[in-house]
Amino acid sequence: MSTGTEVLVVGAGPVGLTAAHELVRRGVRVRLVDAAPGPSRTSRAVAVHPRTLETFDQMGTVDGILRHGRRNQAFTMYATGRRLVRLEADYASMPTRHPYSVVIEQTRTEAVLRAAVARFGLDVEWGVRLTGFEQDADGVRVLLRHADGTEERSTVPWLVGCDGGHSTVRKTLGLPLLGESRDTWMLADAPVRTGLPPDSIYWVHTGGQALMMVPYAEPGRWRLLDTVPGTGDAAGAADRFAAKLSRGLGTEVRVGEPDWTSVFTFQQRMVPRMHEGRVFVAGDAAHVHSPASGQGMNTGIQEAYNLAWKLAAVQQGHAHAELLETYGQERVPVGEALLGSTRTATALVQFRNALAGVALPLVFSVVRALPALRRAIQRKVLGGMSGLRLDYADSPLTTGAGPEPVPVAAPVAAPVMVPRRRHVPAPGERVAVAAGASDALVRELRDVRWSLLLAPGGHDASALPVRAARRAADRYGAWLSVRSVGGGGAGPAPLPDPDGSLCAALGLSAGGWALVRPDGYLAARGEFLTPDALDAALAPAHPVSAAPGPSLERRSGALRAVQDTVDTGGQGGRAVPAAP
């Protein structure tokens, strides 16, 4: 391993900060540069959805997001002065410990993440622009230009481009953005005087067009969206918003002078692949689309996390480079689906039908009268935005169950069959669906490693599942956390489950096992753990060897215990990490 930078991350927005955080949390030496002179003072993205909150929980940064944002659990629709419907959050079919979205300025999200990477000793290098690069089998030769005009040439093993919609990394790779341009919208952050309770996102139709209102945590301050701005002139924007909102809500709305406005023509485009050789793209560098459902930043953060754990495994010698192919294999289909869902969301948000004033009240009178239909709409809307239904069922890393159970020679107590509950995660799904059953599982998901969860049940230490688990801990402990759910004194590293609820939530009976990826998705499960079953489940991850190496957990476990310290007005605070 080289003594210098191992990964150069270009772009210090939420996506680049997430990638850098997850790499340094795993002990990778990272350099994080951004062409801007300092942190952004404006916010495009304002919503952090439930799946991203689960990811921030794994990273140890969720408390800062919750502290600085406003939880939102409703979507209310108005048209031509009438309230049509209020859709409440309904996550019954998608259990999560975070059944809400958080409305928070992107600037504050970035401040939380900057503080988090600073705790690992990593600071953003502002005013440093990537102007070009070349790569070969051994590394990436990059050319950087500093704010004073000086140029720097260096070679790094890996380059990650999180440098936005005009990405230099994407353009240099020659990756096309495929898709189409769309409509022109206006965003504004402004003080608003209205009688609406700030506990919902509001969709307001005037009869000819639609607007949206999103309440910030700061009282009286809202994010406004106009789907037909008419003019790109910021002058008079407050009066135009006030007139349209008053017409749609049927009551007087006063809008103060916005502190920020942006008129933009959004696009619906994405790259056909997300990496070439030693160079990767993520976030807006890989896809740009409508802000209608607030998916851009959230999707980019998921991509960064997906890439970071895989890149760390390869760089640290725990996996062969073939593992990196799964980044694009998993995330390109997500991007393609996202373009389709945001196209639908865009059409629903702007809804320019001239008969809207007549049709919408009729439609939603039916919705209000039929609770089952209302619940279905709520779950459909939330499912599309929340990220909770995303899965990797078709990923090469998802292998399902292992080989058939193998009889053991020594007699063991008959396994107690635990009935499968409604939300038992299937291979490819997020394990956090079961996290409500156990704080211990939540803590386990914060580990940087893979997790092997075994239910030893009535087996003693000489039984095959327990011996297979101990073998795995000895051979793969550097990158695999092996836990005995409930313990029972037989297996390694007990994971508390005093009432059996975690085994039930995971669908595990005695001898059963579950293999969880570092990003919290279930890779495989089986009814009876054997060495062959585990080896088959791990094979797609291309492990290099079984030789034990330095464990990743000691350092990350100490640092993630540190509470967030954030100066949201500056570049983020710095806390001293706890001693390992």
N, C-alpha and C positions, 0 to 999 in steps of 0.2 A: 504494500500500500504506500502511496506517495506521502511525503510529509507536508505537501501544500494542499490547495483547494482540491476537493474531490468532485464537487458539483457546483457549477455556476448557475444560479437562478437569476434570470433577467426579468425584472418587473416586481415591484414591492406593493402591489395591491393585495386584496384578500387571497387570491389564488397563489401568488408567489410567496406570500407570508406563510400560508398553510404548507406549501411544499417545503419551504426552508425549515419550518418548525418541526415537521415530521422527520426530516432528514437529520437535523441536529439532535433531536430527541433520541435517535437511534445511533448516535455517535459518529455520523458522517460529517466531514469538514466541508462547510458550505460558505460560499460567498454570495451575497445578495446585493444586486445593483439595480439602480433605477435612473433613467435619464432625467426625471423631473428634479427640480432644485430642492424639493422637500415634500412632505406629505400633502396629499390633496386636501383642499378646503371645501370641496363640493362632493355631493353624494348622488351617484346614479342609483345604486341599489339601496333599498330601505327595508327589506324583509329577509329574515333568517327563518327558514322553514324547519319543521320538526326533525327531519332526517339530518339536517346540518347541525341542529342543536345536539343530537345524539353524537355526531362526529366531534363537535366541540367538547362534549363531555369526555369522550375518549382522549382528546388532546389535553384536557385539564384547563380549558379556557372558557367553559360555558358560563361560569359564575359572572365573569366580567360582562358578557353579552346580556345576561338576564338583568344585571344591575343597572345597565345604562339604556335598556330598551323598554318598550311597552308590549305586554302580551296581548295578542289579538285572537279572539275565538269566534268572530262573527263576520258575516258579509251581508250588508243590508242594501236593498235595491229600491230606488225611487224612480218615478216617471211622471213627468208633467204635473208635479205637485202632490202626488199620491205615493204613500209607502206601499210597495208591492209585497215584499216579503223580507224577513230577517232569517238568514240561514245560520244556525248555530253550529259550532264545531262539533263534529260527531266522529270520534275515532274508535268507536266500538269494534269495528272490523279491522283496525290497524293499531293495536295497542302500543303505546309509547309512554315513557315517563315525561315527555314534553308534548302534551296534546294541545299545542297552540303554535302560532308563528310569533316571532318577536319583531316588532317594528323598531328599527334602529338605523340611524344614519350610517352609511358605509364608512364615513370618516371615523366614527366611534368603533365600528368593527375592526377597522385597520389598526386603531390605537391599541385595542385589546391584544391583537395578534402581534403588534410590534413589541409590546411589553413582554409577551410570552417568549418571543425569540431572543429578546434582550437578556432574559434570565439564563439563557444558555450561552451568553457572551457574544451573541451575534447582533451586529447593528447594520442597518441599511446604509449602503454607500450611495448617497444622493448625488445627482449631477454626473453620473457615469453612464455613458451611452454605448451599447453594443453597436458597432458599425459594420461588422462582418465576421465571418468565421469560415474555416475549412475543417474537414474532419477526415480521418482515416481510421484504420483498425485499431490504432493505439491511443487516439485521443482527439480532442477538438482544439484547434488553434484559433483563438479569439482575438479580435482587435477591439479595444475599448478606448473611447475618447472621454477625457475628464472635462469638468466644467471650465478649467483654465486653458483648454485647447491641447493639452499634452495627450499623447497617445501611448497606450500600453498594449503590449503583445504578451500573451501567455498561453499555456496549454493546460487544459483540464480534461479529466477523464469523461465528464458528462456535462451537457448543457440542457437546461430546462427553460423554455420560452413561455413566460407568463406575461408577455409584454403587450397585451391588448389587441384591439381590432385591427390596428395598423402594424402588427407584429413584424419586426425585422427578422426574427427567427423563422417565422412561417414563410416570409417572402424569400429569404435566402435558401431555404430548403426547396423552394419551388412548389409548395403545396397550394393548390387552388382553393379558394372559398367558393363552393358551389351553392347556388340558390338564386334568390331574387331580392330586389329592393322592394320595400313596402311603403307605407304611408308616413306622413309627417305629423308628429305629435309635439306637444309642449309639456315640459315638466316645470314645476315651480315649488319652492319652499317658502311659505308665507304665513303670517299670522291671520287667523280666520275667526270671526265672531259669528257663532251659530249656536242654535239650541240643541244640536245633535250631541248625544253622549259620545265621548271619545273612546268607546269600547268596541268599535267595529270599523271595518273598511266599508266605504260607501260608494255605490255605483249610482250615478244620477243621470237620467235621460231627460233631455229638454223637449223631446218630440221630434227633433231633427238630428240630434247627435248625443253622445255620451261623454261624461266626465267621471273622474274618480277622485276620492278624498281619502287620505290615509293619515290618522292621527299619530304624531310623534309623542314621545314621553313628556317632552316639555309642554306644559299646559298652553293651549291656544295656538300651537304651531302645527301646521299640516303640510303634507305633500299633496300637491294638486296635479292632475293630469287632464289635459284637454286633447281629445282625439281629432278636433277640427280647429286648430288655433287661428286659421284665417290669415294671420300675419306673424312673421317671426320677430316683430318688434317687441322688446321687453317693455317699452313705454306703454302705459295703458293696460298692461296685462292684469293688474289687480282689478280694475273696473270690469274688464271683459269676463274674468272668472266670476266676479260677484254677480253680474247680470245673469250669466248662464246658470249658476248654481241656484240663485233665487228662483229662476223660472222652473228648474227641475224639481226643487224641493218644495216649492209652494210657500216659501217664507223668506223673509229678508236675510240675506247673508252679506256680511261685510268682510272684504279681503283687504288686508294691509299690503304695503309695498313688499314684494318678494325680496328676500335676500339672495336669491339665486333663481335663474330661469335658464332653460335650455330647450331650443327647438331643434329637432333632429329628424332625419329620415332613417328609420330603422331598416335593417336588412334581415333576411332569413337565409343564412348561409352557414356552411360548415366544411371542414376539410375531409377528404376521403380516407385519410390515415393520420395518425397522431404522433408518429415518430419515424425517424429515419436514422439508422445507425445508432450513434451516440447522442442524438439530439431529439428532444421531445417538445411538444406544445400542449398547453392546457388553458382552459378558460376562454376568454374572448379571442385569444390567439388561434383557437381551434374552431370556434363557432360564435356567430353573432345573430341575434334574433330579437323579436319584439319583447318589450318589458312587461307585457300584459299580465303574465302570471308570476313575475318576479323570480324567474328560474336561472338567469344568467350567472350571478355570483354563486348561488347555491350549487349549481352544476359544476362550476369551476372548482369549488372547494372540494367536492367529492372526487373530481379527477385528480387534484393535487394529492389528496390522501391516498388514493388508489396507486398512483405512480410512486409516491415517496417510499412506501414500505417495500415495494418490489425493487426499486433502484437501490435502496439501502442493503437489501439482502444480497444483491449481485455484487455491489461494490465491496461489501465486507466478506465476500467469499462463502456465503451460506447457500447461494443458489447460482445455477448457471444462467448465462445471459438470455437463454430461451424464455425465462420467466417474463422478461420485459415485453415479449410479443403479446402477452395477455392484456397489457394496458390498452392497446388499441382494439383488441378483439372484444374487450368488455365495454369500452367507453364509446367507440364509434356508433354501435347500435343505440346507445343511450342518447347520443347527440341527434341521431336520425329521428328517434321517437320524439325528442324534444321539439324539433322543428315542426312536426305535425301537431303536437299538443299546443304549442304557442300560436300556431296559425289559427287553430280553433278558438283559443282564448282571445286572440286579437279580434276575430270576427264578432265574438260575443260581447267584448268590451266596447267596441266602437258602434255596433248595432245601428246602422244608418237607415233602417227600414222606415219609410215615411208613415207607415201605419202603426208605428210603435206605440203612440199615445193611446190607441184603441186596443191593439192586440195584447200588449203586455199586461194590463190589468186583468183581462179575461184569462190569460194563461195562468197567472199567479193566483188568481182566485181558486182555480182548480188545485194548484199546488198546496195552498193553505188548507183546502178542504180534505186533502188526502195525505195523512201523516206518513204513510209508507212511501209515497212518491217524494214527499219532502225529504225524508231521510235518505232516500236513494240519491237525490240530487246533491244533498250535503256531502255524502260520502264520495260521490263522483268528483265533485269540485275539489274537495280536500285531498282525495287520492291523487289527483293530477298534480297538485301544487306541493304536497307535503314531502314527496320523495320517499315515503314509507313503503310504497308498493314496488319500488325498483328492486329487481333481483338479478342474480347472475346464474339462473338455472341453466343457461346454455353455455356457460363459460367452460373452457378446458380445465379450470381449477375445481369445478364442481363435479364430483365423482359419484355422488349418491351414497349408497350403502357399500360396505366392503364385501368380501367373500362370505359365503354361508358360514354360520357358526360351526366351530370345531369342538367336538366333545372333549372334555378334560378327563384325565385319568383318575384324579383324586375326586372323591365325592364332595359335593358342595350342597349347601342349602338350596332348595328350589327357589329360583328368582321370583320375587313378588312382581307381578305384572301391574304396572302403573297405567291406568287408562289414559289414552291420549286426549288432551284437551283441545279445545277448538283452535287455539292459536299456536300450536306446536310448530316451530319453524321447520320448513322443508329445506333440503340442500339447495343452496343458492339464495336463500332468504336471510334477512338480517336477524341475528340472534337476539337483538334488543327487544324483539317482540315478546321475549320471555323474561326480560329484565325486571318487569314489575314484580316478579316472584322473589327477587333476591337482590339486596344491596351488594351481596358478595359477588354476584355475576357482573354487576355494573363496575365494581372495582377491578374484576378480572379483565374486562374489556378495555380497561385503560393500560394494560400491559402492552408493550410494543411488539410482543412475539405472537406467533400462532398459539392457540390454546387447544389442548386435548383434555376433554372432560370425560371422566369415567365414573360410572355408578357401580362401585364394588359390591354394594348390597351384602348378601350373605357369604361372599367369597372371602376366604382367608388369604394370607400373604403368599401361599404357595399356589393359588389358583391361577390359571392361564391369563385372564384379563388383567389381574394385578401385576403379574410378572411382565406382561407386555407393556404395561404402563411404566413400570420401573425401568425397563429396558429403554423405552423411548426417552425418559427423563435423563438417563445416563448418556445416551447417544446424541440426543438433539437439544439438550437443555439450553444451549446458547441461543437458540431461536424458537424453542418450543416450550411453553409453560404446560406442565402436566399436573392436573388437579383431580383429586378424588372427591366427587360431589357427595357430601355427607361424611366422607372419610370412613368411618367405621373401624378405624385403626389398621386397616389392611393396605390401602393404596397410598401413593405418595401425595404430599402437599394437600391436605384436606381443604375443600371449599365448603364453608358452612352451609348446611341445609337441614336445620333441626326438625322441620315439620314435613320434609319431603316435597315441598311445593316447587322447588327448583327442578328436581328430577321429573316431576309431573309436567312442568312447563316445557321442559326439553324433550319429553317423551322417552325418558330413559328408565329401563328396568335393570335389574342386577346384571352386570357384565356389559351393559350397553354403553355406547360412547358417542361423542360428538367432536368433530374437528372444526375449529373456528379460525378463520383467517384473521390477520392483524387488523383488518378494517371492519371486523365484526360480522362478517357474513359466514354462514354455515357452509363449509366445503364438503363435508361428508358425515355420515352417521352410520352406525351399525348396531346390531343386537348383541354382539359378542366380540370383545376386543381380542385380536390376535396380532402377532407381528406382521403376518402377511397382509391382513386387512389394513393395518395402518400404513405399511409401505406402499400399498396400492393407492391409498388415499393421498399420500404425500408425493407420489411420483410426478404428477403434473406440475408441482412447484419446482421441479428440477433441483432438488437438494444436491450440494456438491459432495459432501461426505458426512459420515457419522461422527467424525472426530470432534470432541468437545472443544469449544472455543470460549472466548470471553463473553459472559452473559450480558445482554443488553439491559436487563431489567434493573440492576442495582442503581445505575445512574438516573434512568428515567423515573424510577419509582420515587427517588428523593426529590427530584425537581418538580414533579407534578403535584407534590403535596403543598407547594408554595401557593399561597393565595394570590389572586390577580391584584396587581398594583398598577393603576392606569391613570395617566394624565391625558384625558381625551382632548385637551386643547393643544397638546404638543406632540412629541414623537414617542410618547409612551414612557411609563416609569420603569425603574429597574429594581428588582428585589434580589436579595441575597439568597441563593438556594440553601435548603437544609443540607446538613452534612450527610453524605451517603453512609 
